[in-house]
Amino acid sequence: MVNRGQGIGLAVAAAILWGLATPAAAGEAQQQLYASLGDITRAPIGWVEFCNDSPKECGGGATQPRDIVMTPDTWRDLLKVNRWVNETIKPMTDKEHWGVVEKWSLPTDGYGDCEDYVLLKRKMLIDAGWPREALLVTVVRDKQGDGHAVLTVKTDKGEFILDNQNEDVVAWTQTGYRFMKRQSQSDPNVWVALDDNHPAVATASSR
C-alpha cells in the first residue's frame, strides 16, 4: 500500500520558492538547496537493462546541464504529475509483477514499484517539454535502510523530490531519506554519488 506523506516541509519549500521565508530561514535553507555531488559511480541494478530495452528513454548523449526556472505554474505542474501517477499506478513489487528481484520498466499495464513511478513521471514531464537534464532519477535509502527510487527535479530554487510515497513535492532535505546516487545532469547514462550529510527529518515506508 502506498503511504502518502503529510506534506512535511511543503510550507517551508513554498515559502522559499515565493520569497516568504524570513532572512534567517532563507539563509539556512540556501546552504542545503542542492545536494553535493561526488564521484562517478555504477548505475543501479536494472538501469542498463532498461536502457537496452527502451533506448529512447536513455538516449541523447551528453548535453549541457539545465535547471528548471521555478514559477507557480511549474510548481503546480509538478504537483499534478506527482499526484496523478501516484493515484493511477498501483503498487506491485518486481517479484510479484515480473518474477524477478529487480526490473526497471514504464508501468504501461498500470502496476509498478518505486522506480517505475519515477520513470513515468520523468517521461510525462519530458513529453510536456521539460528538459531531461533537470529530471534526475535518484537512488536513496529510507530510515529503515531500504533502497528506494525518487525523481529529483533540479531548479533555480533548489532540488525537489517527486516520490510515490508522498503526494506532495518537497525539498530534498525534507524527505528523511539518505541520498546515495543519481543521474548526471549532462548524461543520463552516467551516475554520480551524492555526498549526503543532512539530518533525516521525516520518513516514509518504502515499497
N, CA, C and O of each residue as an XYZ file, in Angstrom:
828
protein
N       0.854     -1.192      0.000
C       0.000      0.000      0.000
C       0.886      1.237      0.000
O       1.854      1.299      0.758
N       0.577      2.209     -0.825
C       1.360      3.432     -0.890
C       1.001      4.309      0.304
O      -0.171      4.612      0.525
N       2.006      4.716      1.070
C       1.777      5.588      2.208
C       2.060      7.015      1.793
O       3.200      7.349      1.469
N       1.069      7.845      1.796
C       1.226      9.228      1.378
C       1.663     10.073      2.565
O       1.113      9.932      3.658
N       2.628     10.935      2.372
C       3.105     11.813      3.424
C       2.115     12.930      3.715
O       1.123     13.101      3.007
N       2.390     13.657      4.729
C       1.503     14.741      5.139
C       2.045     16.099      4.714
O       1.692     17.128      5.292
N       2.909     16.094      3.695
C       3.404     17.371      3.197
C       4.415     18.024      4.109
O       4.503     19.251      4.154
N       5.200     17.212      4.855
C       6.206     17.779      5.743
C       7.188     18.590      4.916
O       7.757     18.089      3.945
N       7.380     19.807      5.291
C       8.322     20.669      4.596
C       7.719     21.416      3.426
O       8.396     22.259      2.838
N       6.473     21.145      3.059
C       5.877     21.811      1.900
C       5.738     23.307      2.142
O       6.027     24.112      1.257
N       5.299     23.676      3.327
C       5.146     25.100      3.620
C       6.495     25.808      3.584
O       6.605     26.930      3.092
N       7.519     25.140      4.111
C       8.859     25.727      4.082
C       9.331     25.883      2.649
O       9.869     26.925      2.275
N       9.128     24.835      1.837
C       9.554     24.896      0.440
C       8.828     26.006     -0.299
O       9.436     26.747     -1.071
N       7.522     26.123     -0.063
C       6.750     27.158     -0.738
C       7.218     28.543     -0.311
O       7.297     29.461     -1.127
N       7.523     28.685      0.962
C       7.997     29.984      1.440
C       9.298     30.373      0.777
O       9.495     31.531      0.409
N      10.200     29.394      0.621
C      11.463     29.667     -0.057
C      11.206     30.025     -1.510
O      11.798     30.962     -2.046
N      10.313     29.264     -2.145
C      10.032     29.481     -3.564
C       9.523     30.873     -3.831
O       9.961     31.532     -4.774
N       8.625     31.312     -3.029
C       7.962     32.578     -3.336
C       8.452     33.736     -2.482
O       7.815     34.786     -2.401
N       9.623     33.515     -1.832
C      10.254     34.623     -1.134
C       9.582     35.003      0.162
O       9.704     36.145      0.605
N       8.863     34.063      0.793
C       8.126     34.390      2.010
C       8.879     34.026      3.281
O       8.444     34.358      4.383
N      10.015     33.339      3.125
C      10.762     32.929      4.303
C      11.458     34.129      4.934
O      11.761     35.114      4.260
N      11.707     34.030      6.251
C      12.462     35.081      6.913
C      13.889     35.050      6.398
O      14.328     34.011      5.904
N      14.638     36.153      6.494
C      16.024     36.147      6.030
C      16.855     35.055      6.677
O      17.672     34.420      6.010
N      16.654     34.826      7.985
C      17.433     33.784      8.658
C      17.083     32.411      8.111
O      17.971     31.612      7.811
N      15.773     32.130      7.978
C      15.349     30.826      7.469
C      15.824     30.630      6.045
O      16.274     29.544      5.681
N      15.727     31.674      5.237
C      16.168     31.567      3.847
C      17.660     31.311      3.777
O      18.130     30.554      2.927
N      18.415     31.952      4.686
C      19.858     31.746      4.690
C      20.220     30.319      5.051
O      21.123     29.731      4.457
N      19.507     29.757      6.037
C      19.761     28.370      6.414
C      19.395     27.426      5.291
O      20.124     26.474      5.009
N      18.253     27.689      4.640
C      17.818     26.811      3.554
C      18.758     26.899      2.371
O      18.972     25.907      1.674
N      19.333     28.096      2.129
C      20.209     28.283      0.976
C      21.381     27.317      1.015
O      21.857     26.859     -0.024
N      21.843     27.010      2.228
C      23.006     26.147      2.372
C      22.723     24.721      1.919
O      23.653     23.974      1.613
N      21.456     24.335      1.872
C      21.130     22.960      1.535
C      20.173     22.858      0.357
O      19.455     21.867      0.224
N      20.158     23.878     -0.504
C      19.280     23.821     -1.662
C      19.670     22.695     -2.606
O      18.814     22.107     -3.266
N      20.970     22.394     -2.670
C      21.456     21.414     -3.633
C      22.313     20.362     -2.939
O      23.114     20.673     -2.058
N      22.131     19.119     -3.351
C      22.956     18.040     -2.829
C      24.370     18.149     -3.395
O      24.561     18.589     -4.529
N      25.347     17.750     -2.608
C      26.736     17.764     -3.053
C      27.023     16.513     -3.881
O      26.687     15.398     -3.483
N      27.647     16.718     -5.033
C      27.937     15.610     -5.933
C      29.307     15.023     -5.633
O      30.252     15.742     -5.309
N      29.396     13.692     -5.749
C      30.656     13.003     -5.566
C      31.191     12.479     -6.885
O      30.991     13.082     -7.940
N      31.873     11.348     -6.808
C      32.494     10.761     -7.984
C      31.482      9.999     -8.837
O      30.380      9.681     -8.391
N      31.883      9.719    -10.067
C      31.079      8.852    -10.926
C      31.008      7.462    -10.294
O      32.002      6.952     -9.779
N      29.833      6.865    -10.341
C      29.632      5.560     -9.726
C      28.822      4.667    -10.649
O      28.428      5.089    -11.736
N      28.573      3.447    -10.229
C      27.842      2.495    -11.067
C      26.356      2.791    -11.105
O      25.777      3.275    -10.132
N      25.759      2.498    -12.225
C      24.309      2.632    -12.346
C      23.633      1.614    -11.424
O      24.213      0.568    -11.135
N      22.428      1.905    -10.963
C      21.714      0.926    -10.123
C      21.371     -0.331    -10.919
O      21.259     -0.294    -12.144
N      21.211     -1.425    -10.215
C      20.853     -2.700    -10.847
C      19.539     -2.532    -11.594
O      18.556     -2.052    -11.029
N      19.520     -2.924    -12.848
C      18.320     -2.848    -13.662
C      18.304     -1.686    -14.636
O      17.542     -1.702    -15.602
N      19.146     -0.663    -14.396
C      19.128      0.511    -15.275
C      19.638      0.188    -16.672
O      19.017      0.572    -17.663
N      20.749     -0.505    -16.758
C      21.342     -0.821    -18.073
C      20.385     -1.669    -18.888
O      20.217     -1.441    -20.086
N      19.760     -2.640    -18.252
C      18.801     -3.494    -18.957
C      17.603     -2.674    -19.433
O      17.109     -2.883    -20.541
N      17.134     -1.740    -18.601
C      16.035     -0.864    -19.011
C      16.431     -0.050    -20.240
O      15.642      0.088    -21.174
N      17.627      0.479    -20.241
C      18.084      1.289    -21.374
C      18.228      0.447    -22.635
O      17.956      0.926    -23.735
N      18.652     -0.802    -22.483
C      18.748     -1.687    -23.651
C      17.370     -1.968    -24.229
O      17.204     -2.066    -25.445
N      16.374     -2.098    -23.337
C      15.006     -2.386    -23.791
C      14.288     -1.132    -24.275
O      13.413     -1.210    -25.138
N      14.653      0.025    -23.723
C      13.964      1.281    -24.037
C      14.991      2.377    -24.343
O      15.127      3.324    -23.570
N      15.703      2.258    -25.447
C      16.799      3.211    -25.738
C      16.341      4.655    -25.850
O      17.118      5.567    -25.568
N      15.096      4.885    -26.255
C      14.619      6.260    -26.378
C      14.543      6.963    -25.024
O      14.626      8.189    -24.945
N      14.383      6.175    -23.961
C      14.293      6.757    -22.630
C      15.658      7.107    -22.057
O      15.744      7.832    -21.066
N      16.714      6.608    -22.658
C      18.062      6.797    -22.111
C      19.016      7.462    -23.086
O      20.145      7.789    -22.719
N      18.579      7.669    -24.333
C      19.471      8.177    -25.365
C      19.677      9.667    -25.275
O      19.240     10.321    -24.329
N      20.351     10.189    -26.277
C      20.582     11.622    -26.367
C      22.015     12.027    -26.128
O      22.446     13.081    -26.595
N      22.782     11.190    -25.391
C      24.179     11.505    -25.161
C      24.376     12.691    -24.248
O      23.444     13.165    -23.597
N      25.615     13.163    -24.214
C      25.985     14.251    -23.319
C      25.407     15.581    -23.790
O      25.419     15.881    -24.984
N      24.904     16.374    -22.854
C      24.352     17.706    -23.138
C      24.754     18.651    -22.016
O      25.346     18.234    -21.021
N      24.429     19.919    -22.184
C      24.701     20.903    -21.143
C      23.668     20.788    -20.019
O      22.475     20.666    -20.296
N      24.105     20.824    -18.761
C      23.149     20.802    -17.649
C      22.186     21.975    -17.738
O      22.567     23.083    -18.115
N      20.934     21.714    -17.386
C      19.909     22.756    -17.379
C      19.044     22.600    -16.148
O      18.712     21.484    -15.750
N      18.679     23.721    -15.545
C      17.777     23.730    -14.393
C      16.428     24.304    -14.812
O      16.337     25.096    -15.750
N      15.385     23.890    -14.101
C      14.059     24.446    -14.299
C      13.984     25.818    -13.619
O      14.491     25.986    -12.510
N      13.365     26.780    -14.265
C      13.032     28.038    -13.615
C      11.690     27.833    -12.908
O      10.657     27.657    -13.554
N      11.722     27.858    -11.591
C      10.523     27.559    -10.820
C       9.574     28.756    -10.799
O       9.959     29.868    -10.438
N       8.352     28.508    -11.185
C       7.288     29.501    -11.150
C       6.064     28.851    -10.508
O       6.059     27.635    -10.314
N       5.027     29.623    -10.173
C       3.807     28.989     -9.664
C       3.232     27.965    -10.626
O       2.694     26.950    -10.184
N       3.330     28.202    -11.934
C       2.804     27.243    -12.908
C       3.606     25.947    -12.917
O       3.026     24.861    -12.941
N       4.940     26.048    -12.897
C       5.743     24.823    -12.896
C       5.549     24.052    -11.599
O       5.542     22.821    -11.602
N       5.392     24.769    -10.490
C       5.134     24.097     -9.206
C       3.830     23.308     -9.267
O       3.771     22.163     -8.818
N       2.791     23.918     -9.821
C       1.508     23.230     -9.939
C       1.625     22.015    -10.859
O       1.015     20.977    -10.602
N       2.409     22.145    -11.927
C       2.604     21.014    -12.838
C       3.289     19.844    -12.142
O       2.917     18.688    -12.345
N       4.286     20.146    -11.324
C       4.965     19.082    -10.584
C       4.008     18.375     -9.639
O       3.991     17.146     -9.571
N       3.215     19.147     -8.911
C       2.239     18.553     -8.001
C       1.244     17.686     -8.760
O       0.898     16.591     -8.317
N       0.790     18.179     -9.899
C      -0.218     17.458    -10.678
C       0.326     16.124    -11.193
O      -0.339     15.094    -11.079
N       1.530     16.145    -11.758
C       2.123     14.914    -12.281
C       2.386     13.924    -11.156
O       2.083     12.737    -11.279
N       2.952     14.418    -10.062
C       3.271     13.520     -8.952
C       2.016     12.839     -8.417
O       2.004     11.626     -8.210
N       0.967     13.617     -8.193
C      -0.251     13.050     -7.621
C      -0.962     12.126     -8.611
O      -1.479     11.080     -8.219
N      -0.992     12.509     -9.897
C      -1.695     11.689    -10.874
C      -1.048     10.314    -10.992
O      -1.739      9.296    -10.986
N       0.264     10.285    -11.098
C       0.943      8.993    -11.213
C       0.762      8.182     -9.945
O       0.495      6.982    -10.016
N       0.900      8.808     -8.788
C       0.744      8.085     -7.527
C      -0.652      7.486     -7.379
O      -0.808      6.392     -6.836
N      -1.662      8.201     -7.860
C      -3.031      7.717     -7.734
C      -3.406      6.714     -8.824
O      -4.298      5.890     -8.621
N      -2.746      6.772     -9.959
C      -3.125      5.945    -11.107
C      -2.421      4.597    -11.117
O      -3.041      3.575    -11.410
N      -1.134      4.585    -10.799
C      -0.361      3.346    -10.816
C      -0.546      2.606     -9.492
O      -0.467      3.203     -8.418
N      -0.789      1.323     -9.582
C      -0.983      0.505     -8.387
C       0.337     -0.151     -7.993
O       1.049     -0.672     -8.852
N       0.672     -0.130     -6.700
C       1.967     -0.666     -6.268
C       2.037     -2.178     -6.375
O       1.124     -2.895     -5.964
N       3.150     -2.648     -6.939
C       3.399     -4.079     -7.042
C       4.910     -4.283     -7.129
O       5.583     -3.613     -7.911
N       5.437     -5.196     -6.336
C       6.869     -5.449     -6.371
C       7.261     -6.123     -7.675
O       6.429     -6.735     -8.346
N       8.540     -6.006     -8.030
C       9.024     -6.664     -9.243
C       8.885     -8.183     -9.149
O       8.646     -8.855    -10.153
N       9.035     -8.715     -7.942
C       8.900    -10.167     -7.768
C       7.478    -10.601     -8.086
O       7.269    -11.619     -8.746
N       6.492     -9.825     -7.614
C       5.094    -10.129     -7.903
C       4.756     -9.873     -9.376
O       3.993    -10.617     -9.992
N       5.326     -8.829     -9.910
C       4.984     -8.369    -11.252
C       5.662     -9.183    -12.346
O       5.025     -9.620    -13.305
N       6.975     -9.376    -12.181
C       7.777     -9.977    -13.251
C       8.448    -11.288    -12.854
O       8.999    -11.987    -13.705
N       8.404    -11.623    -11.566
C       9.066    -12.841    -11.122
C      10.563    -12.698    -10.954
O      11.280    -13.696    -10.879
N      11.054    -11.440    -10.892
C      12.479    -11.178    -10.685
C      12.618    -10.156     -9.565
O      11.672     -9.445     -9.224
N      13.825    -10.100     -9.001
C      14.050     -9.212     -7.865
C      14.015     -7.756     -8.284
O      13.463     -6.926     -7.562
N      14.588     -7.421     -9.429
C      14.684     -6.029     -9.853
C      14.494     -5.903    -11.353
O      15.191     -6.549    -12.135
N      13.543     -5.066    -11.746
C      13.319     -4.779    -13.157
C      12.761     -3.369    -13.290
O      11.715     -3.051    -12.724
N      13.462     -2.530    -14.037
C      13.006     -1.170    -14.299
C      12.153     -1.183    -15.561
O      12.556     -1.747    -16.578
N      10.973     -0.560    -15.501
C      10.116     -0.520    -16.681
C       9.073      0.577    -16.518
O       8.703      0.929    -15.398
N       8.605      1.110    -17.629
C       7.472      2.025    -17.583
C       6.220      1.220    -17.237
O       6.001      0.161    -17.826
N       5.406      1.679    -16.319
C       4.250      0.901    -15.848
C       3.063      0.984    -16.814
O       2.002      1.503    -16.467
N       3.255      0.474    -18.009
C       2.225      0.587    -19.048
C       0.981     -0.238    -18.746
O      -0.082      0.020    -19.310
N       1.100     -1.234    -17.859
C      -0.066     -2.045    -17.508
C      -0.744     -1.554    -16.228
O      -1.687     -2.175    -15.739
N      -0.253     -0.430    -15.690
C      -0.886      0.146    -14.505
C      -0.322     -0.326    -13.184
O      -0.851      0.033    -12.132
N       0.750     -1.129    -13.205
C       1.352     -1.638    -11.978
C       2.857     -1.379    -11.995
O       3.490     -1.393    -13.050
N       3.415     -1.145    -10.815
C       4.853     -0.943    -10.747
C       5.321     -0.691     -9.337
O       4.522     -0.541     -8.412
N       6.656     -0.647     -9.185
C       7.218     -0.275     -7.899
C       7.880      1.090     -8.026
O       7.675      1.779     -9.025
N       8.668      1.493     -7.035
C       9.082      2.885     -6.934
C       9.785      3.410     -8.176
O       9.501      4.524     -8.616
N      10.706      2.625     -8.756
C      11.419      3.147     -9.917
C      10.517      3.283    -11.139
O      10.772      4.114    -12.011
N       9.473      2.475    -11.206
C       8.540      2.578    -12.333
C       7.703      3.854    -12.245
O       7.409      4.481    -13.262
N       7.323      4.231    -11.026
C       6.659      5.520    -10.817
C       7.574      6.652    -11.299
O       7.136      7.571    -11.991
N       8.857      6.562    -10.918
C       9.826      7.591    -11.296
C       9.941      7.708    -12.815
O       9.930      8.811    -13.362
N      10.051      6.575    -13.484
C      10.219      6.591    -14.941
C       9.014      7.217    -15.639
O       9.170      7.937    -16.625
N       7.819      6.945    -15.132
C       6.630      7.513    -15.757
C       6.553      9.023    -15.516
O       6.226      9.778    -16.431
N       6.847      9.460    -14.306
C       6.833     10.904    -14.030
C       7.854     11.619    -14.902
O       7.571     12.678    -15.464
N       9.020     11.045    -15.010
C      10.072     11.633    -15.847
C       9.626     11.719    -17.300
O       9.807     12.750    -17.947
N       9.047     10.648    -17.811
C       8.598     10.626    -19.198
C       7.494     11.658    -19.440
O       7.517     12.367    -20.446
N       6.540     11.743    -18.531
C       5.447     12.696    -18.698
C       5.957     14.136    -18.745
O       5.488     14.943    -19.548
N       6.908     14.445    -17.889
C       7.445     15.806    -17.866
C       8.278     16.094    -19.109
O       8.190     17.183    -19.676
N       9.085     15.128    -19.537
C       9.871     15.317    -20.761
C       8.941     15.485    -21.957
O       9.158     16.359    -22.797
N       7.910     14.653    -22.038
C       6.951     14.755    -23.148
C       6.228     16.103    -23.143
O       5.781     16.578    -24.186
N       6.118     16.714    -21.962
C       5.471     18.023    -21.850
C       6.431     19.175    -22.140
O       6.042     20.341    -22.074
N       7.690     18.847    -22.461
C       8.649     19.873    -22.831
C       9.668     20.244    -21.782
O      10.467     21.156    -21.994
N       9.659     19.548    -20.640
C      10.642     19.830    -19.601
C      11.996     19.263    -20.009
O      12.046     18.207    -20.639
N      13.097     19.935    -19.667
C      14.423     19.438    -20.054
C      14.812     18.188    -19.277
O      14.712     18.135    -18.051
N      15.254     17.195    -20.017
C      15.712     15.950    -19.393
C      16.805     16.216    -18.359
O      16.884     15.531    -17.339
N      17.642     17.209    -18.628
C      18.796     17.478    -17.770
C      18.411     17.894    -16.361
O      19.238     17.832    -15.451
N      17.170     18.315    -16.169
C      16.717     18.736    -14.842
C      15.904     17.665    -14.130
O      15.475     17.872    -12.995
N      15.685     16.519    -14.780
C      14.843     15.451    -14.238
C      15.720     14.224    -14.013
O      16.023     13.490    -14.953
N      16.119     14.011    -12.789
C      17.179     13.058    -12.492
C      16.674     11.899    -11.645
O      16.232     12.095    -10.513
N      16.742     10.695    -12.197
C      16.407      9.501    -11.429
C      17.426      9.381    -10.295
O      18.631      9.508    -10.514
N      16.931      9.138     -9.094
C      17.771      9.211     -7.897
C      17.518      7.993     -7.008
O      16.376      7.577     -6.813
N      18.600      7.435     -6.478
C      18.517      6.288     -5.573
C      18.808      6.758     -4.156
O      19.804      7.436     -3.906
N      17.925      6.390     -3.231
C      18.069      6.780     -1.831
C      17.914      5.546     -0.945
O      17.589      4.455     -1.413
N      18.157      5.751      0.339
C      17.795      4.753      1.346
C      16.905      5.429      2.375
O      17.160      6.558      2.795
N      15.855      4.718      2.773
C      14.974      5.280      3.782
C      15.559      5.024      5.177
O      16.660      4.487      5.301
N      14.824      5.407      6.218
C      15.365      5.287      7.579
C      15.505      3.845      8.036
O      16.204      3.554      9.006
N      14.826      2.936      7.319
C      14.997      1.513      7.611
C      16.171      0.921      6.828
O      16.507     -0.250      7.001
N      16.790      1.729      5.970
C      17.916      1.255      5.177
C      17.525      0.585      3.885
O      18.381      0.021      3.205
N      16.244      0.629      3.520
C      15.781      0.001      2.283
C      16.046      0.909      1.090
O      15.947      2.132      1.187
N      16.389      0.278     -0.052
C      16.590      1.038     -1.266
C      15.271      1.580     -1.793
O      14.232      0.934     -1.658
N      15.307      2.764     -2.393
C      14.112      3.425     -2.886
C      14.531      4.359     -4.008
O      15.649      4.873     -3.997
N      13.648      4.587     -4.980
C      13.926      5.489     -6.091
C      12.950      6.656     -6.079
O      11.760      6.479     -5.820
N      13.456      7.842     -6.358
C      12.653      9.047     -6.450
C      13.145      9.857     -7.650
O      14.194      9.561     -8.222
N      12.384     10.872     -8.019
C      12.789     11.762     -9.101
C      13.198     13.109     -8.518
O      12.398     13.784     -7.870
N      14.445     13.492     -8.753
C      14.918     14.813     -8.366
C      14.655     15.793     -9.508
O      15.023     15.539    -10.655
N      14.015     16.910     -9.181
C      13.816     17.987    -10.155
C      14.724     19.134     -9.735
O      14.543     19.723     -8.670
N      15.691     19.443    -10.572
C      16.684     20.457    -10.241
C      16.219     21.806    -10.772
O      16.001     21.964    -11.974
N      16.068     22.767     -9.886
C      15.514     24.067    -10.246
C      16.431     25.183     -9.773
O      17.401     24.952     -9.050
N      16.103     26.399    -10.196
C      16.858     27.555     -9.733
C      16.563     27.874     -8.276
O      17.225     28.731     -7.690
N      15.581     27.200     -7.676
C      15.230     27.398     -6.274
C      15.659     26.231     -5.395
O      15.348     26.203     -4.204
N      16.368     25.270     -5.973
C      16.790     24.108     -5.215
C      16.329     22.822     -5.860
O      15.800     22.833     -6.971
N      16.525     21.710     -5.169
C      16.174     20.388     -5.670
C      14.942     19.867     -4.935
O      14.886     19.867     -3.705
N      13.956     19.422     -5.718
C      12.693     18.953     -5.171
C      12.436     17.520     -5.612
O      12.907     17.082     -6.662
N      11.684     16.801     -4.795
C      11.550     15.355     -4.958
C      10.121     14.959     -5.260
O       9.191     15.341     -4.550
N       9.955     14.171     -6.343
C       8.688     13.513     -6.665
C       8.818     12.069     -6.221
O       9.756     11.375     -6.614
N       7.872     11.611     -5.396
C       8.025     10.350     -4.685
C       6.681      9.633     -4.636
O       5.658     10.260     -4.361
N       6.670      8.352     -4.895
C       5.411      7.614     -4.822
C       4.926      7.419     -3.383
O       3.815      6.940     -3.156
N       5.763      7.794     -2.418
C       5.362      7.722     -1.021
C       4.702      9.013     -0.530
O       4.233      9.072      0.606
N       4.663     10.031     -1.366
C       4.213     11.337     -0.908
C       3.499     12.047     -2.046
O       4.062     12.206     -3.129
N       2.270     12.471     -1.813
C       1.508     13.156     -2.863
C       1.992     14.582     -3.070
O       1.709     15.188     -4.103
N       2.728     15.130     -2.088
C       3.275     16.472     -2.210
C       4.693     16.415     -2.768
O       5.351     15.375     -2.724
N       5.145     17.533     -3.284
C       6.518     17.688     -3.738
C       7.264     18.454     -2.660
O       6.824     19.528     -2.251
N       8.386     17.918     -2.193
C       9.111     18.531     -1.083
C      10.571     18.744     -1.448
O      11.096     18.112     -2.364
N      11.212     19.640     -0.721
C      12.646     19.841     -0.874
C      13.378     18.558     -0.495
O      12.916     17.807      0.365
N      14.510     18.309     -1.133
C      15.218     17.040     -0.908
C      15.606     16.841      0.551
O      15.665     15.706      1.024
N      15.871     17.929      1.270
C      16.265     17.817      2.674
C      15.103     17.456      3.579
O      15.315     17.123      4.745
N      13.875     17.512      3.069
C      12.699     17.262      3.890
C      12.128     15.852      3.720
O      11.060     15.550      4.252
N      12.819     15.003      2.995
C      12.286     13.668      2.732
C      12.575     12.670      3.844
O      11.824     11.709      4.016
N      13.635     12.874      4.592
C      14.061     11.883      5.567
C      14.878     10.774      4.965
O      15.216      9.818      5.663
N      15.210     10.865      3.690
C      15.988      9.829      3.015
C      17.477     10.144      3.035
O      17.878     11.300      3.172
N      18.281      9.115      2.899
C      19.719      9.288      2.671
C      19.965      9.144      1.175
O      19.665      8.105      0.588
N      20.505     10.177      0.570
C      20.674     10.213     -0.881
C      21.995      9.544     -1.270
O      23.059      9.907     -0.769
N      21.906      8.571     -2.164
C      23.047      7.730     -2.497
C      23.677      8.064     -3.858
O      24.886      8.273     -3.956
N      22.850      8.111     -4.893
C      23.373      8.367     -6.239
C      22.246      8.853     -7.129
O      21.070      8.671     -6.815
N      22.616      9.482     -8.256
C      21.606      9.904     -9.219
C      22.253     10.085    -10.590
O      23.476     10.071    -10.731
N      21.397     10.254    -11.587
C      21.888     10.525    -12.924
C      22.658     11.844    -12.963
O      22.336     12.789    -12.242
N      23.667     11.889    -13.809
C      24.349     13.137    -14.085
C      23.441     14.041    -14.905
O      22.687     13.560    -15.751
N      23.506     15.342    -14.661
C      22.725     16.270    -15.466
C      23.172     16.261    -16.922
O      22.366     16.485    -17.825
N      24.441     16.004    -17.147
C      24.973     16.123    -18.502
C      24.856     14.841    -19.320
O      25.029     14.875    -20.538
N      24.564     13.709    -18.673
C      24.447     12.454    -19.407
C      23.573     11.495    -18.596
O      23.944     11.135    -17.479
N      22.413     11.071    -19.132
C      21.503     10.218    -18.359
C      22.053      8.831    -18.067
O      21.524      8.120    -17.212
N      23.109      8.441    -18.769
C      23.683      7.122    -18.552
C      24.927      7.151    -17.671
O      25.582      6.126    -17.481
N      25.249      8.319    -17.139
C      26.324      8.454    -16.163
C      25.699      8.724    -14.802
O      24.815      9.572    -14.672
N      26.158      8.006    -13.797
C      25.613      8.149    -12.443
C      26.680      8.695    -11.518
O      27.846      8.310    -11.602
N      26.272      9.603    -10.626
C      27.212     10.220     -9.696
C      26.763      9.944     -8.270
O      25.570      9.919     -7.967
N      27.747      9.738     -7.401
C      27.450      9.553     -5.985
C      27.035     10.891     -5.390
O      27.411     11.951     -5.890
N      26.249     10.826     -4.308
C      25.794     12.020     -3.611
C      26.399     12.046     -2.216
O      26.344     11.056     -1.486
N      26.972     13.179     -1.853
C      27.546     13.367     -0.530
C      26.464     13.914      0.367
O      26.296     15.128      0.486
N      25.733     13.021      0.997
C      24.547     13.396      1.773
C      24.878     13.391      3.255
O      25.047     12.330      3.856
N      24.970     14.583      3.849
C      25.231     14.650      5.287
C      24.172     15.452      6.024
O      24.393     15.899      7.149
N      22.998     15.636      5.374
C      21.934     16.375      6.063
C      21.175     15.436      6.993
O      21.113     14.235      6.730
N      20.607     15.947      8.057
C      19.885     15.089      9.007
C      18.553     14.621      8.444
O      17.889     15.361      7.718
N      18.159     13.396      8.775
C      16.849     12.898      8.394
C      15.807     13.543      9.289
O      15.914     13.484     10.514
N      14.786     14.166      8.676
C      13.784     14.874      9.466
C      12.388     14.289      9.297
O      11.460     14.701      9.994
N      12.225     13.342      8.389
C      10.924     12.719      8.176
C      11.170     11.348      7.581
O      12.299     11.004      7.230
N      10.107     10.567      7.470
C      10.282      9.237      6.889
C       9.023      8.792      6.199
O       7.933      9.292      6.475
N       9.183      7.845      5.295
C       8.044      7.194      4.641
C       8.441      5.768      4.371
O       9.590      5.503      4.019
N       7.519      4.841      4.527
C       7.852      3.447      4.316
C       8.108      3.196      2.840
O       7.508      3.832      1.973
N       9.011      2.258      2.568
C       9.447      2.022      1.196
C       8.717      0.847      0.592
O       8.391     -0.132      1.263
N       8.462      0.982     -0.745
C       7.902     -0.152     -1.485
C       8.423     -0.117     -2.889
O       8.081     -0.982     -3.696
